[in-house]
Amino acid sequence: MAEHNADGRLKAVELNASPYRLDLDWRHCKRAKELGVPVVINPDAHSVRGLTDMAYGVMAARRGWLGPEDVLNTLSGEAMAARLRGDEG
């Protein structure tokens, strides 16, 4: 179950996939999973060409034992809405 703030908002951490950033490494991804905190992979693209950096984020996420169910931006629109509402069951 994902963690929520006191006001009910979903907590999540960003994995910046730019090879110049990658500030959340795989160990942090693994810890986020252990704590039930979902991750969002962001390519930090400033052009279409930068979208390919998403692969670096996916590699870091996989190394941290994250599956698609742990990454918010892999969810369908319906599943994302359910997570945001806290209806994950």
Order of alpha helices (4+ residues) and beta strands (2+ residues): beta-alpha-beta-alpha-alpha
